Amino acid sequence: MSKDSEYQRILLDFLGLSAAPTDELIAEILRLLKKRSYKKGDYILKMGEVERNANIVVKGIVHQYVFDEEEQKTINITPRGLSFNSLKSYLGEQPSVEIQEALTDVEIIYLTKDDIETLAQRNPQFSYLMFKLYEKILYDRENRMFLLQNRNPSKRLRLFHENVERANLILQDTPDKYIASYLNMNPQQYSNEKKKMLKQGR
């Protein structure tokens, strides 16, 4: 499979999560789509930069985090096939407090904010598609906020498996220490909870 064919398949799979786009719309999106590669450890977005893209991972894992009193806090982990951006920076056109880093070698495809807005203004189906995508993003974030409110780490881990749609994708290749941070646990705590869950056959 050629790279362009792979990018198209990943885009179709991603968009198909929300609504089935027409061939004409797919062709228009592909025409505007841009690609970029990063080596492990590279920054995709640095603190203080303004987010101007909506990205989909086609290879690797992206780690999104902030610093809270000099402690690194994971706010998102994005594996292959899923989207990411610093939404607050993107919407407000303000410097990001979020950092995006390649946990592995990473390839992404993306649309710029200008291209998204142009497409949305002239194509009602694209506007609807974006609306459904943002619904899913908000739903995912609400589920994560709900699980983080639980002080019981066992329950947090259970809710992560049960309610966070991207859980299985995140767990495939992400090192445990990042999942622990994502769930507001230290690595030892997460390791213990994972062992308990495995013993219970979950």
Stockholm file with secondary structure:
# STOCKHOLM 1.0

chainA/1-202         MSKDSEYQRILLDFLGLSAAPTDELIAEILRLLKKRSYKKGDYILKMGEVERNANIVVKGIVHQYVFDEEEQKTINITPRGLSFNSLKSYLGEQPSVEIQEALTDVEIIYLTKDDIETLAQRNPQFSYLMFKLYEKILYDRENRMFLLQNRNPSKRLRLFHENVERANLILQDTPDKYIASYLNMNPQQYSNEKKKMLKQGR
#=GR chainA/1-202 SS CCHHHHHHHHHHHHHHTTCCCCHHHHHHHHHHCEEEEECTTCEEECTTCCCCEEEEEEESCEEEEEEETTEEEEEEEECTTCEECCHHHHHHTCCCSCEEEESSSEEEEEEEHHHHHHHHHHCHHHHHHHHHHHHHHHHHHHHHHHHHTCSCHHHHHHHHHHHCTTHHHHHHHCCHHHHHHHTTCCHHHHHHHHHHHHHTTC
#=GC SS_cons         CCHHHHHHHHHHHHHHTTCCCCHHHHHHHHHHCEEEEECTTCEEECTTCCCCEEEEEEESCEEEEEEETTEEEEEEEECTTCEECCHHHHHHTCCCSCEEEESSSEEEEEEEHHHHHHHHHHCHHHHHHHHHHHHHHHHHHHHHHHHHTCSCHHHHHHHHHHHCTTHHHHHHHCCHHHHHHHTTCCHHHHHHHHHHHHHTTC
//
